[in-house]
Amino acid sequence: MTGPEGDNPPGAAEDPLPSISGPAPPSGTGPGPVPEIEGYTVSGRLGEGGMGTVWRAVQESAHRQVALKILGTGAFGSAKAQARFEREVELTARLEHPNIARVYDSGVDKGVYYYAMELVEGVTLSDYVRTHALAQRQTLELMCAVCHAVQHAHQRGVIHRDLKPSNILVTPDGQPHVLDFGLAKTFLEGDVGLTISLDGEVSGTPAYMSPEQAAGRVAEIDTRSDVYSLGVILYRLLTGELPHDLSGTRYEVLRRIAEEDIKRPRERSKRINRELDALLLKVLAHDPDRRYASAGALAQDIDNYLNGEPLKARKPTTVYFLAKRIRKYRVPVAIGAAVVAVLVGLAVLAYVRILHERNLARAAGESERRARMELQAKVFQEQRKYPEAEKLYRETLAARRKALGADHPDTLRTMSALAVTLQRQRKYEDAERLHRQTLAAQRRVLGADHPDTLASMGQVASVLRARGEYAAAEKFYRETLAAMQKALGKGHRDTLMTMSSLAFVLQAQLKYAEAERVYTEVIAGMQEVLGKDHIWTLVSMNSLGRVLEEEGKFPEAEQQFRKALDSMIRVLGKEHPFTLRSMDSLVSFLKDRGKDVEARKLFEMRTEIIRGLRQKQENSDTSTSPNGSE
């Protein structure tokens, strides 16, 4: 029987058109013409969903195969759909994990929204488990990797909200990849609008929803909702069935999931022992507070099971821990007294283990609290509420130093985040001191080539640049660049961004010839790695124009300014801040060259755009004020 949202029973093909990647049908198959996106050669359709279609394509600048997701037209081309599509790109781009498909590029071409992702050549999770006839242990190991990928997303404030086997592809080498963040939301944002589908119903696939999600209790949806979905996937893979009855209407299914307990795993399959039964009951607890606190905690208990360690899902009794110890460390004995001695010793060990587990549970709770505080600080920082962010970062840093130690990588990352917050408040002296402390510790603990160490080197240079100490900043940027080229390669985006910063401080010191050379190299690299229409490619083009103007290379500078502005208008729109800055650059250039008529025309256009933006802001403020219509 097929349930809501096309979810099929075990043994049947599931979601035959995966949402991001997978084997492609012949070129151009399926309804509708093959799309034409500048910079991409499209060869065939990969899948289709509510938000649009996914195509196999080659990114011409990088000569690589990608999955090209294109926002649909018609009802799906609404402002709401565009905002959701942009959100999907924004959230997915935050994630860099070997088991999460990466975003390479995004943009708008001739009014069509698109983004390019890593092409994952694989099959759905359930198909992989079935066709490879995986043993129970192999299935659990596979799910453990999926849990770690989801934990990565959660640590970066992203809740998936639509985890299911068809959104997890497994490559031939057995590596799972989590895909399709189309329904994702930012942690702690509370953006209710993105939890409702275009037709006004609860978003997601009912079979894999948590009770709070099925009930539409938006305020209760958090990382534990994703944990529940992981539990449903695991339940199905291990028992061959889903935990809830999917018969009846969509409403009846949602009500059943929201109100009723699951069917006990051991009653579904004889292969489920007491340990796995307890694990599945915990991850699928109706009350979120009774579930695993995180996807990482679920992964840890799966690992405990695989290694014969006591589970957090089981009641921590002495008998339970003693039994686990005996099973794991069973040794043949011939003398009864020796057996008794061993049992007494194990009983002592079990008691110690109980205390240890309780301490771990407390630590896990504290870790979850610290993570929530840090995520809230990130939200404040994105909202430019820097004093609030600073306060939370300081509290998180104190807690992490106490729980993890001053040199723990998580502690050092929090130090770095606090330093950035200080820097954005122009507290440069404090920021530089904290950045340098963080860098020294990271070099000692993580090594000179670690990504966190490299990032801190760049942060020290950025503080020096902000203080106007350009010579010192240049020295640090050169050191950072050399380290990044060695560790990451010359074509890595972080390397290119550091080169761009170096070019800026060279320009500030009137070293125009070298600045021109570096900017030219940066633009070429960004066009290849990020794409010719990427926002940082366009910004670098405008910066090169300024350097060429300072060198007196006026024809080349004008060409660069015009090319950058035309591209920004096409890609970003006239109202984007970077587009307006690009207009400023061209207006100033034209005025200085005596082209007053064109300069005035462009200046008036810019003024009209800003006037329109201010009017929109005033209307928005009025509509949301206590006396407004809303």
N, C-alpha and C positions, 0 to 999 in steps of 0.2 A: 504494500500500500504506500502511495506517495503522499506525504504530509504537506503542510503549508510551505510556501516558498520553494516548492520543487525539491524538498529534501527527501531523498530516496532511502529505502531500507538497505541494510548490508547486502552486498552482492550485486546491487544495481549500480549503473553508472551514476556518478554524483556530479551535478552541475557540469554538464558536458562542455560548456563554454567557460573556462576559468576566467576570472576577472582581470588578471594581469598578464599571465604568461602561460607557457605550455606549448605542446605541439600545435603547429598552425595548420589550418586547412589550406587547400590550394589557393594560389594568389587570386584575390578579388572575390572569393566565394562569399555567399551570404548576401542579404539585401543591401541596397545602397551602393553608391560608387566608391571607389578607392580614393581616400582623401589625399590632397596635395598640401604638404606642409613644407615651407621653405627650409632647406637644410637637411631634409630627410627623404629617403627613398622608401616608400611603403610597398611591401610585397604581399601581404595577406592578412586577413582578419584572424585575431586570436580569441576574441570573446566579446560579449555584449552584456551590459547591465543597465540598471536604472539611470546611471549618470552619463552613459555614453558608450563608446566602443573602444576596443583595444586592438591595436594592429602591430604586426611584426614589421620592423623598419630598420634601416641602416642610418645611423647618424653620420652624415657625410664628413663633418669636420674631424671626428674622432675615428672614423672607419670601424664602427662597432655596431653589432646587432643590439637593438633595444626593443622594449615593449612601449609603444606609443599610445597613450590614453588620450582620447579626444572627447570633449564635452559634446553631448548631443544637442541637436537643434530643436526648434519647436518649444514644447512645454518645458524641456530641460534646459533651454537657453535663457531662462529667466534670471533676473538679478539674484534671486535666492539660490538658484542652482549654481550660478557663477561663483557666488560667495562660498558655497560649500565646496566647489571644485578647487578654488584657491586655497581653502583651508586644508583640504586633503594634501595638496602639494606642500604647503607650509609645514604641516605636521610630519609628513613622511620624510621631508628633507632634513628634519632634526635627527633622524635615526641613522646611525652608522654601525651596523652589526652584521657579522658574516651570515646570520640567519634571517635577515630582513632585506628585502629587495630595495636597492638604493635608487634615489632620484638623481638623474644626470642633468636634466635641463627642463625648463618650462617656459611658456610664453603664450603670446597671442599672435596668430598669423591670419591676416585677412578676416579678422573678427572671430576666428576659431580658437578656443582655448585648448591647450594641449600640455602634456608633460611626458618626458621620456624617462623610462625606468630601466633598471637592469633586467635583461631578458633571462628568465629562469626556465631552462629547458627541463621540465620534469612532469610528474603526474601528481594528482591530489594525494593527500596524506592517506586517506582510506584506500584508494586504489593501490598505493605503494605497499601498504601493509598486506593487502589481500593478494596481489600478484606475486609478491616475494615470499608469501606464506611465513611472515615473521613470527618467531617465537614470542612468548609473552615478555621475556626479558628484553629482546630487541625492540619490541614496541615501546616498552617503558623507557628505554634509553633514548629512543627517538623523541618521545614526548618530553623528556627531560631537557633536550636541546631546544624544543619549541618554547618551553617555560622560560628558559633563560633569555630567549629573544624577546618574549613578551615583557619580562622583567626589565630589560633594557629600555623598552618603550615607556614603561611606567616610571622609571627613574628619570626620564626626560619629560615627564608630565603628559604623556599621551595615553589615552584609553582607547582601545581598538573598537569595542562595542559590537563587532560582528565576526568574532572568531568562530571558525567552523572548518571542517576538513578541506573544503574546496578553496579556502583562502590560505591554505598551507600547501605549497608544492614541494615535492621531494625530488632532488636530482638523482641521476643514476648512481652517484657515489654515496647516496644515503644521507645527504645533507638537506634538512628542511628549510624552507624560506617562507616567512610570514608575509602576506601580501594584502593589498586592498584596504587602505585606511580611509575609505570613502565616508564612513560613518563615525570616524574617530572624533574625539573632542579633547580639548586641552584641560588637563587636570586642574581642578579648583576654579575654573573660569565660570562655571555655572551658566554657560550659554545655552539656555533652554531652546532657542530657535533651531539649533542644529540637532536636536534630539527628535525632531518630528520629520517624517518623510514628506515628500512633495504632495502626497495625497492625504496627508493629515493623520496617518496611522502610525503606530509604534514602529520605529525603524529597527531593522535587523531581521535575522532568520529565527522564527519562533522556536524551532527545535533546539537551538543552542543558547537561548536567552536565559538570563538569571530571573528569578521570581520578581525582583524589583523592576527589572527592565520590562518584563511581560506585563506588569501591572501599570506601567507608565509612570512610576514614581521617580521622576527625573532627578530630583535632588538627592536620591539615595544611590544613584549609579556612580560607582567609583572603580578603583582597580580590582576590587574583590568581585565585581560583576564579570570582568574578564577571567578571573580565576575560576568562577563557576562555569563559564563557557569551556575553559580548558578541561574541567572535570567532565562535562558532557561528552567532549571529544574522547577522552580517555575511557569513559564508561562504555561508549559505543565500540571502541576498538577492542576492548577486553571482553565484553559480553556479547557483542554482535547485535545489540539492540540499543534503543534510546531509553533514557530513564523515565520519560513520560509517554503516555498514550497520545498519539498525534491524530487520532480519528476525529471526525467532525469538522465544524467550521473553524475558521481562523480565530474567531472570538472564543469558541469553546476551548481551543488549544491554549490560547493565552491565559484564559481563566484557570485552566487546570495547572499550568506551570506556575502561575502566580499564587495559587492557593493550596495545592496538594503536595504532599511529600513524594519523593521519588520511589520507584520500585527497588527494593533492596538488591544490591548487586549479586549476592550469593544465591538469591532465589532465581536469578537469570542465568547463571553459568556455574557449573561445578568447578571450573578452573579458577574461580575467585576464592582464595582462602581468607581466613579471618583478618589477616594483615591488610590485604588489598581492599577487603570489604570496609574496614575502618577508614582507610585512606580515601576511598571514593565517597563514603558517607560524610566525611569532614569537608572535602572540597565541594560537595553538592549540598551542603547544609542550607536549609531554607533561610535562616537568619545569617546575614553577612558576617556578624560578629563571631559566629561559630565556625566560619570557614578558615582556611589558611589566610594569613594576613597579606600575603603577596604571592606572585607567581614564583618568586625565588624560594619562598618557604615550601611551596608545593614541590618544586624541583629537588629541594633538600630532602624531603620525606621520601620521594621516589628513590633518590640515591641511597637513603637509609635502608629502604626495603631491599634494594639490589645488593647491598653490602651486609645484610643480616643485622643491621643496627636497629635499636628500638625506634618506633615511630612516634612522632608527636601526636599522631591521630589516636593512639591508644592511651588508655588511662595509665599513668605512671606508677603502677603498683610494684611492690618488691617481687612478687611472684612473676610478673610479666618480664621485668628486667632480668631476673634470675634465669628464666626459661630461655630468653634470647641469648644470654651469655653461654648457657650450656650448649645450645644448638650450634652456636658459632664456634665455640672452642671445645667441642666434644673430643675427649681423649680416652682411649681404652684403658681401663684400670682393672687390676686383679685383686687388690686388697681393699676390703670394705672401709677400713679406717682412712685410707687415702681418699676415697670418694667423699667421705664426710668432711675431711679437711678441705677438699676442693670446693665443696658446696658452701661451707662456712665462708671461705675466702670470697667466693662469688657473691654470696649474700652481702658481704661488706662492700664489694665492688658495686653491687646493684644499688645499695643505699647511696654510695657516693655518686653513682650515675644519676639517681633521682635528683639529688641536690644540684648536680651539674645541669640537668635538663631544665629544672626550674629556673636556674640562673639564665640559661639560654633563652627560655621563654620570656623572662623579663627583658633580657637584652634585645630580643626580637621586637618586643613592644616599643622599647625605647628607640630602636633603629627606625621603626615605622614612623614614630612621632618626629624624629629628626628629619626624616625624608620629607614628611609633609610640611614641616617648617621651612625647609630649604626650597621646596617647590613653590610655597607661598611667597617666599622672598624673591624668587625668580619672576613670579607674576608681578609683584610690586615693581621690580626693576624694569620689566617690559612696559609697565604703565608710567614709568618715570617717577614713581613714588620712592625716591632714593632714601630718605630718612627711615621710612618704614622697612625698606629692604635691608638697610644697614643694621637696624635693631635685630631683625630676625637672623641675619647672617651671624651676628656676634653671639646670639644665644645658641645657634646651631654649632658654631665653632667651639664654644665652651663645652657643650655637651659631647662633641666628638673627641675633643682632647681628653676629656675625663674617661669616656667609654673605650676609645680606640687607641689613644696615645697621640702625642704631638706629631709623630712622623708617619702616621697611617696615610695612605694615598687619598682616602676620602676626606680626612682632616685637611690635607694640603689643598685639595680642590676647593673646599669651603673657604680657606684662607684666600685663595686666588679670587674667588667670587666676591668676597668682602672687599678686597683691594680694588677690584673693578668698580664696585659701588662707591667707594671713597673717591676714586678717580673721577667718576661722573659727577660728583659733587664739588669738583675742583679742590679736593683736599689732597693736593699732589704730593706733599711731603710724606704724609701718612701712607698714601697709596704706594709710593715708591719704596718706602721702608718695608712694607708688608709684602710687596711683590718680590723684593730681593730676598727676604727671609724665606718665602715660599720656594723661590728658585734654588737657593742654597740647599734646602732640605730635599727637594726633588732630585737634584744632582747626586746627592749622597745616597738617597733611598732608591730612586727609580733608575738613575743613570742619565747620562748627558743626552742620549738619543731618544728618550721616552717622549711621546707626544705631549704629555703634561709639562715636561721640562721645557720643550721647545716653545709651547704656548706661553709659559711664564717669561721666557727670554723676550718674546715679542711684546709682552705686556710692560716689562721694564722699559723697553725702547719707546713704547707709545707714551708712557708717562713723561719721559725725557723730551719727547717731541711736543707734548702738550704744554710743557713748561718753557718751550722755546729754546731748549738746549740742543740745538740741531747737530752740532759737532759730536756731542756725546751720544745722541740718538743714532747718528750715522754709524758710529763705531759699533754700537750694540746691534743695529739692524744687520750690519755686515756679518757679525758673528752668528747671529740667528740664522741668516740666509745660508751661510756655509754649513751650519749644522743641519738645517732642513734639507738642503740639496743632498747631503750625505745620507740622511736617514729616510727621507721621503721621496727624493728624486726631484729633478728640475721641473717636471710637469705637474707636480701636485698642486692643488688649489691653494693650500696654506703657503707653499713656497712662493707661488705667484703673488699672493696677497702681501707677503713680506717684501718682495721685490717692488711692488707698487708703493709701499710705505717708504722704502729706501729712496725711490725716485722722488717722492715728495720732499724729503729732507734735503736731498741734493739740490732740488729746485729752490728750496728756501735759502740755501747757502750760495745761490747764483751759479751753481755748477751745471749750467744748462746743457752743455754737450753730453755730459754723462747721464743727466736726467733723461734727455731725449733717447739715448741708447737703451736705457733700462725700461722706459715706458714702452718703447717699440717692441722690446722683447716680451714684456708683460702682456701686451695686447695680442701678440701672436700666440703666446701660450694660452691665454684665456679663451681665445677664439677656438683653439683646438680642444681644450679640456672642458670649458663651460659652455661654449657656443658663442657665435658672433652677436647674438641678441641678448646675452646674459647681462644683467644690470651692471655688474662690475666691469665687464668688457666695455660697455658704453661709457661708464664714468671715466675709465682709463683713457679712452679716446679723447674725451673732452679735456682731461688733464694734459695730454700730449699737445693738444692745440695751444694751451697756455704757454707751454715751454717753447714751442715753435715761434709763438708771437714774441716772447722775450728774446729769442735768438735773432729776431728780425727776418725770419722766414715766413713772410706774410702770406704768399699764395698757398703754401702748404698748411699754414695755421688756419686760414679761412676754410679750406677744403675739409680739414679735420673737424672744425667747429660745426660746419653745416652737416657733415655726415653724422656726427654724434647727435645733433639735435633732431634730424630727420628720423633717425633710428629710435630715439627716445620717444618721440611723438607716436611713432608707429607701434612700439612695443609697450611703453608705459602709459601713454596718454598725455595730453597737454597739461593736466592738473598735477602730475606727479612732481614732488619737490626736486628731484634730480633733473627733470625736464625744464623746470623753471630756472634752475641754476645754469643749465646749458644755454637757455635763452639769454640770461644775464651776460654770459661769456661772449656770445655772438653780438649782442647789442653793444657792449663795451668795445669789442674789436671793430665793428663797423663805424662807430662814432669816432674812434681814434684814427681810422683810415679815411675820414671825410665823407663816408657814405651815410649822410644824415637822414635822407628820406627813408631808406630801408631800415635804418636803425630806429627811427621814430615809429615806423609802422609796426615793427616787431615789439618795441617797447609798449605801444598801445595795446597790442594783442595780449601781452603778458599782464598788463594792468587790468584788462577786462577779465582775464582768467582769475586773477587774485580777487577781484571784486565779486565774481561769482562764487568763489570758494567761501568768502566771508559771509555772503548772503545765505549760503547753504548752512553754515555754522550757526548763524543767527536764527534761522528757521528751526534748526535742530534743537537749539537751546530753548526756544520758545515752546516747541511741541512737547518737550520733556520736563518743563518747569511745573511747579505745583498748580499754576493757573492756566497751564497749557491744555491742549485738547486731549493729551494722554495723561 
